[in-house]
Every structure is written in structure tokens, then in C-alpha cells.
């Protein structure tokens, strides 16, 4: 559910730049028509790319799985339902704007045979330090969707300003294009992942509500 990436943005830019330079050099070598030089260059390129890729990695942390979570057990009459997410292996100095960052939140609520009217459902995430962000929906204000159609959710959420929230689409689109698994959607507040950058140790138990 939680995906934390290490040096993702910086390494991604460096990798793209390196590949562009490598193509330019290879084209120059190709003009020389020297097979030995080309083979040596490609061998060196292979090892360098392998090293760079090993330094771009992500960690994904999931909620605990409970066998009793049958269809609609999070339905009517349940005010708040929580699940825990245990994180480990992250720097104790905390998350950061670069380096180790929270990249996205993956949510699966329901399935093809278990759908629900999600207008009264809200989702939030609380760090082990007590910081909370609304992922979709705002308590006592608005839910995940505005359509009365029964739908289910299998979405990926980021905090980029350019992305849209599910309920901002028309009710026709919301009711016809679930489970919203194509592309990315925005959490309630843009750039709110930065709220978790508070200098606290992110390893421990996070809570999904």
C-alpha cells in the first residue's frame, strides 16, 4: 500500500542523461566502424547501467491481511475501520523531499463481485508519529465518489498538483470507469506527502483508516 522510493527522482534524471550521452558516443563510434571498440563500449555500458539500476529501488509496505474481511464487512454500521501497516528498513532520520520519499499509496477496496456505493467512504493514512492525511474523501464532508452507482476501487494515489481526485469526474464517468486502475489519482491535498517529513523515524506501525 505504501511505496517508499530511494533516490528515485535524482537517479532517474541521471540515468536518462547517461543514456542520452551513451547513444551519442555510440553513434560516434559507429562512424568509425570498429567492431572491437563497439563491443568494448557496449560491455562497459552494460555494467554501468546495471550499477545505476541497482541504486534506484523502491520498498512497498502492505496492510495486515485479516481472513474475516469478507465482502461488505466495512459497510453500514461501521464508523471507523483501521488496518496497520508495518514499515521497516527506512532511514531513522526520517523521510525527505529527495532521497527516501513517499511516492504513492495503492488502495484496493472491493473487487469485481464486491461493489459498494462509496459516497460515504473516506480513506486516510496516519504515520507512526501521528501525522494524518486524507487520501480520498474528507470526514463529515464528502466521500470517495459522488455517484450512487455501486463501484469498487483499485487505485494508485500520489500528491502531484496536476492529478485529479476521483470525485471531480462526472458521475457518469465515476460509475462507468471503475475500478480507477488506469493512471494515477491525487490525494485530497496536493503535496500533502510532505506532511510526513517531520524528522521522525518512519519505521514502525502506520494506520490506515
N, C-alpha and C positions, 0 to 999 in steps of 0.2 A: 504494500500500500504506500509506504513512504519510499521515495527513491532519493538517496543522497549521492551526489557525484563528486569525485575528487579531481580538482584541476580541470574540469570539463571545458569551460569556456576558453581559458588560456591555451591549453594543449590543442583544442580544436582549431584555433586560429593558427597556431604554429604548424600544425600538421598540414593544413591547407596551403600555407605559404611554402612549406618544404616541398610538397608535391608539385606545385607550380614551378618552382626553381628546378626540380629534378627533371621535369618534362623539357624545360628549356635547355638544360645541359645535355639531355639525351638527344635532342634534335641536333644540337651542335656536333655531338659525337657521331651521329648517324650520317652527317655530311662527310665525315672523314672516312666512312665505310670500313672501319677497322673492327672486325668481329671480336678480337681478343679484348680490345678496350671496352666494347659494348658489353660483353659478358662480365667483365670485372666490375663495371659500373653497376649493372643490374644486380650482381651479387651483393655489393656494398649497400645498394638501395634497399634490398630485401631485409638485411639485418637492421638497418636504421629504422625502417618503417615498423618492424617488429618491436623494437625498443620503445618507439613513441606510442604505439598502440597499447603496450603493457602499462603505460603511465596514464592512460585515460580509462578509468574504470568506474563502475557505479555499484552501490550497495542498495538492495531493496529489502525493506522490512515489512512483514505481514502481521495482520491481526491474528490472535489466537483463534483456532477453529473449534467450535463447540458443536457436537453432534446433534444437540437438541434444537439448533437453529433451523427449524423447518420453515416452510413457506408461511408467510404472514405472522410469524411469531414476534415480529417487530410492529405489529399492526395496532388496531384500535385498543385503547385502554392502557397502552404503554407510553408513559410520559417521556422518559429518557432511557435509552438502552446504550450501554457502553461496552466497548471492547478494548483490550490492552494491546499495545504494540511495543515489543521489547527491542531496543536498539543497542548495538554494541560495535566496537571497532572504530568508532569515530573519535576525533581528537578531543581530549578533555578540555581543551581551551575553548571549545565551542564552535558553532557553525560560523561561516563568514560570507562576505559578499563575493569573494573569489576563493578559489581553493576548494574546500569542502562546503558545498551548498546543498540546500534542499531544492531539488529540481522539479519534482512533480508528485502528485498524490493520485494513486489509482484506486478507483472505487467500483465494486461490483455489488449491486443491490438488487436481488431477484434474479430471474432467468426467464427463458422463453415460455416456461409453463407456470411461472410465478410472477404475476404482474400486480401493480397496485396504483391507485391514484396517489401521486406523490405531492399533491399540493400542500399537505400538512406535514411533510417530512423535511427536516433540516439536518445538515451534517456539519460537524465542527471537529477540530483537532486541537488537543491540548498537549503541550510539551511536558516533559518530566519536571520542568521548572514552573509550571502553572500558567504558561502563556497560551492563550486560545485564539484561534482564527476561525471564522465561518467559511466553510468550504462551499456549500451551496445552501441557500435559504438563510433567513435571519430569524432567530427565536421570537415568537409572538408577532412577527411582522409578515413574513412571506415564506413560502416553501420552495422546494426544488423546482417544481413546474407550476404552470398556471392552467394547464389543460386538465379536464376532468377525465380524460382517457386513462385507462389502465396501462401503465408502461413499466419498464424495468430499466436499470441503469448499469452500464459497463463503460465508465468514462475515465478520462485522464485529465487531471486539472493542474494548471500552472497559474502563476500570478502575473503573467505578462499583460501589460496595458492593452495591447491590440486584440487580445482574445475576448470572446463573448461569453456571457453567462447563459445557461440553458434556457431559462425562462424569458430571456429577451427575444427569443424567436417567437413567431406567431404560434397560437395554439394548434393550428393545423400542422405546422412543421414539428412541433413538440410531440404531437400524437401520432405522427406518421413516420418519423425517422429515428425513433429509439432503437437500440439502447444507447445511442450517442457515443458509439465506439470509434467513429472516424474522426481523426484530428484531435485537437485539444480544446478544452473549455477553461474559462477563467474562474478562479475562486472569487468570492464575493467582493473582496477589495484588492485592487491591483497592488502589486509589490508587498503584499502582506506577509510573504515568507520571511521578509527581513525582520519581522517582529520576533522571530526565533533567534536572531543574532543578538544575544544579550550577555555573552561571555560565560554562560553557564555550561556545564558538562552535559552534552546532549545524550549521553549513554544512560539507559535506564528504561523506565516504563512511561510511554506516552499513552494518551487516552483518546479513543475515537468515540464520539457521541452522535 
